[in-house]
Every structure is written in C-alpha cells, then in structure tokens.
Amino acid sequence: MMRGIVTTVLLLFPIVGVAPVAAHHGWSGYDSTKELTLTGTIKESGYEHPHGHVRLEMPGKVWLVVLAPPTRMASRGLPAVKLRPGATATVVGYPHRSTEDEMRAERITIDGATVELR
C-alpha cells in the first residue's frame, strides 16, 4: 500500500513542479505584430527573476522594458553592471497590448554590443 502511495506522489510531483513555470509566461499580452525600436537612457534596472527590467527614459516618456531572466542575460554576455543607470540603450521588442508604456525586449544594445534575449 505504502509503495503505491509513494509511486503516485512521485508521478504527480513533476506535474505540480512544472505548472507554475508554464503559467508564468503571459507573452500573449504583447503584440508581436508591432515591432518597436527605442533608444533612451536607463533610469533604473533590475536583474531579478523571473525577468530583468530597465526603465528607459525617452523624450516625454519612460518605458518599462521587460528583459530575459538573469541567467540567460549573463550567459549571453549581459551582466547586471551593463544595465547601469545613465547608460544609453537601444531595445527592439513588442509593446504591451494594454499598458502603453511597457514592452518586452527581444534584443538590447548597450555600449555597442547587441545581446539577443529570446
């Protein structure tokens, strides 16, 4: 009897463990038919899970730019120190469908180096 319970728990564990990760990504909130390219000054940055971010100041507007997870950014050559306030960045990505000052970045260029985020 105990063996059957343990087997059932072990079989269910991977399903329960994966569900929150799959549920996290709401990329459908971004409009991939409208590519944006923005260049501005980083006012603030975060290098945290599940996704990093920058607040990019442009004339008349500050955008929240959602980046990749820190582990992906680090492995592709974008350490936290590159996202320093005052740096100029160009981001290419997609606008949020309902939040007019938010976008999801596909790539970012800082100090002449472009990093693919997706």
C-alpha positions as CSV (number, residue, x, y, z in Angstrom):
1,M,0.0,0.0,0.0
2,M,2.7,2.5,1.0
3,R,4.6,1.7,-2.2
4,G,1.6,2.7,-4.3
5,I,1.2,6.0,-2.5
6,V,4.9,6.8,-2.9
7,T,4.7,6.0,-6.6
8,T,1.6,8.2,-7.1
9,V,3.3,11.1,-5.3
10,L,6.5,10.7,-7.3
11,L,4.5,10.7,-10.6
12,L,2.5,13.8,-9.6
13,F,5.5,15.8,-8.3
14,P,6.9,16.7,-11.8
15,I,3.5,17.9,-12.9
16,V,3.0,20.1,-9.9
17,G,6.5,21.4,-10.1
18,V,6.3,22.5,-13.7
19,A,2.8,24.1,-13.6
20,P,3.8,27.5,-12.0
21,V,6.6,28.0,-14.5
22,A,4.4,27.3,-17.5
23,A,1.7,29.6,-16.1
24,H,4.1,32.4,-15.5
25,H,4.7,33.4,-19.1
26,G,2.0,35.7,-20.4
27,W,3.7,36.8,-23.6
28,S,0.3,37.0,-25.3
29,G,-0.1,40.3,-23.6
30,Y,2.5,41.7,-26.0
31,D,1.7,42.5,-29.7
32,S,4.3,40.7,-31.8
33,T,2.9,42.3,-35.0
34,K,4.2,45.7,-33.9
35,E,7.9,45.7,-33.5
36,L,9.3,48.8,-31.7
37,T,12.9,50.1,-31.6
38,L,13.5,52.5,-28.7
39,T,16.7,54.3,-27.7
40,G,17.0,56.1,-24.4
41,T,18.7,56.4,-21.1
42,I,18.5,53.7,-18.4
43,K,16.9,55.3,-15.3
44,E,16.5,52.1,-13.3
45,S,17.3,48.5,-13.7
46,G,16.5,45.2,-12.1
47,Y,18.4,41.9,-12.6
48,E,16.0,39.6,-10.8
49,H,13.9,36.5,-11.5
50,P,11.7,35.8,-13.3
51,H,12.8,38.6,-15.7
52,G,15.1,41.5,-15.5
53,H,13.9,45.0,-16.5
54,V,15.0,48.5,-17.3
55,R,13.1,51.8,-17.1
56,L,14.2,53.5,-20.3
57,E,13.7,57.3,-20.4
58,M,13.0,58.9,-23.8
59,P,11.7,62.4,-24.6
60,G,8.3,62.7,-23.0
61,K,8.0,59.1,-21.8
62,V,9.6,56.4,-19.6
63,W,9.1,52.8,-20.7
64,L,9.2,49.7,-18.6
65,V,11.2,47.2,-20.7
66,V,10.9,43.6,-19.7
67,L,14.1,41.7,-20.3
68,A,15.1,38.0,-20.1
69,P,15.8,36.0,-17.0
70,P,19.2,36.9,-15.4
71,T,20.7,33.5,-16.1
72,R,20.1,33.9,-19.8
73,M,21.3,37.5,-19.9
74,A,24.5,36.5,-18.1
75,S,25.2,33.5,-20.3
76,R,24.7,35.7,-23.4
77,G,27.1,38.5,-22.2
78,L,24.8,41.0,-20.5
79,P,25.9,41.2,-16.8
80,A,24.0,43.4,-14.4
81,V,26.7,46.1,-14.5
82,K,25.9,46.8,-18.1
83,L,22.4,47.9,-17.1
84,R,23.7,50.8,-15.1
85,P,21.6,54.0,-14.7
86,G,22.8,56.6,-17.1
87,A,23.8,54.2,-19.9
88,T,22.3,54.6,-23.3
89,A,20.4,51.5,-24.6
90,T,18.6,50.6,-27.7
91,V,15.9,47.9,-27.3
92,V,13.9,46.1,-30.0
93,G,10.8,44.3,-29.0
94,Y,7.0,44.4,-28.8
95,P,4.6,46.7,-27.0
96,H,2.2,45.5,-24.3
97,R,-1.4,45.3,-25.6
98,S,-2.9,47.2,-22.7
99,T,-0.1,49.1,-20.9
100,E,1.1,51.8,-23.2
101,D,4.5,52.3,-21.6
102,E,5.6,48.7,-21.4
103,M,7.4,46.5,-23.9
104,R,9.0,43.0,-24.0
105,A,12.5,43.2,-25.4
106,E,13.8,40.7,-28.0
107,R,17.3,42.3,-28.1
108,I,19.2,45.1,-26.4
109,T,22.3,47.1,-27.5
110,I,24.5,48.8,-24.8
111,D,28.0,50.1,-25.4
112,G,27.9,48.9,-29.0
113,A,27.2,45.2,-28.1
114,T,23.9,43.6,-29.0
115,V,22.5,40.8,-26.9
116,E,19.7,38.5,-28.1
117,L,17.3,38.0,-25.2
118,R,14.9,35.4,-26.6
